[in-house]
Amino acid sequence: MANKVTLGSGRFTYDVVENWEKLPEDIGWRETAGVITDADDNVYVFSRGDHPMVVFDKDGNFIKTWGEGVFTRAHGVSVGPNNTLYCTDDGDHTVRQCTLDGEVLMTIGVPNEPAAAHSNKPFNRCTHVATDPANGDLFVSDGYGNGNVHKFTPDGEHIATWGSPGVDAGQFNIVHNIATDRDGYVYVCDRENHRVQVFDRDGKLEDVWYHLHRPCAIYISDDQRVYVGELGFGMAVNRYTPNIGPRVAILNTAGKVLDRLGNGYGLDAGQFIAPHGICLDSEDSIYVAEVAHTNISHNETPPPNVRAFQKLAKA
């Protein structure tokens, strides 16, 4: 039996659950972009493969897939109202609200009709959705081809836009993931500026956290802990530099780092390649979706079967 690998310390101690997901032989994924849990701790993995949404129970047993023929390129997934999910597709420039069984209830954006790059208009390769806990308004990070956050009503009516491409406060260089806390503050992963920016619900800048390396994924738990997936090196020369990730950072809402998880870059238990999506279940276990295949391919040929998903069970 393999030795148990543990990450973190104190109240933030986790056991790495290797090979947690039990995929049928005829269903696989190239890599996973996003992950979220529902009220029953079922796990929804938004994947880049023939079966975009793959659903498991909390023990990793396969339940079902959906989204075939709907999604072009999975990017982000988050919880919506009334047992729905917001699924962000940066390949066809849309946000779709879906039931837990995959029925599309609403589409924001026109499939395969992107806004002009850096036009400040939705969407050009949008990436993720967060919801205002007070009224259900939506905040969409947009993303690769734009440098904005767009705000919508729950019915998909555009309300406002803030941000622009750049490095100044309030600007973005790949606005990659987004989350809200219970007070309605909006936390934005400004990935290539190496920071998380915090806004009020109207887009007023409240805080900037500069001590994160390529923050890629973000999730805020019910107890107001902020979990950030930090992407690793951008160039091969930085591959083995441990202070730049890849890793999972745990912070409070003031930006104080409470712990960091990860044993460096790699495919061994306790290591990460490219944390891209993150969430928790009701037991505070962490699920991490990784775009490992893409990350490895920037510098070398990926192995045939690259690990693309991990569970860290709360110890």
C-alpha positions, 0 to 999 in steps of 0.5 A: 500500500502506498504511503499516505501523503499529507499536506498542510498543518493544523486546522488546514491538514489534508490527506491526498486521495489518489485515484479518487474518481472512478471513471468508466473505461469508455469515458475519459477526459483530456484534462479538467477545467472546473469543479463544483459540488452540490448540496448532496456533495455530488461533484461536477467536473467540467472537463475538456473531452467528449463528455464535458460534465462528469458527475460523481458522488462524494466517494468518487463513484461515477453517476452520469455525464452531460453537455455532449454537443453543447460545450466547445471548451470547458472553462469555469463552473459555479453554483447558481440558484435553485439547484442550477450551475453556471457553466462558462465556455471560453471556446464559444464565448457563452455562459449557460445556466444548467440544471443538475441534469444538464438542461440549459435554462439560459444562455448569455452571449451568442455562441461562436459570436465573440465581441471584438477583442478588448472592446469592453463588451461581453464576451470574448473568451469569458472564464467564470461566474460568481453570484451576488448572495443578496440578489442573484446578480451575476459577475462574469470574468471576461477573460482572455480576449477582454479585460473586464468584469461584466455584471448581469441581472439573474435574467441575463440583462447586462447592467454594468462593466468595469475594468480594462486591459493593463497593470494599474489598479482596477485593470486586468491581464487575463481576468481568470476566475471570480468569486463572491463572499457572503457580504457581496464583495467580488474577488477577481483572479487577475492572473498575469498581474499576479494578484487578486483584486477585491471590489464591491458589488458596484465595481469599486476597488477595495483591496489588492493582494499582491502575494500570489503567483498567477492566481488561477482558481478561486473559491470562498467557503461558507466560513469565509476562507478563500482558496486560491489555485496558484498556477506555476511557472510560465517559462521552463527556466522557472519550473523548479522554483518552489515559491511560485507554485503550483499550489493551493493557497488558503487565505482569509478575506483580508488577504492573510495567508493561512496555509499553502498546500503542495509539494512542488511541480509534478505528478506525484501525490501531493504535487500539482501541475496546473490548478485551474478550478477549485471547490470544497464540499460540506466536509471541507475537503478540497477538489482541484481541477487541473489543465495539466496536459496543456501546461506540460505541452508548453515545454514538452510532449505530455505523457499519454495519461496525465493526471487531471484531477485531485481530492484533498480530504480534510484530515 
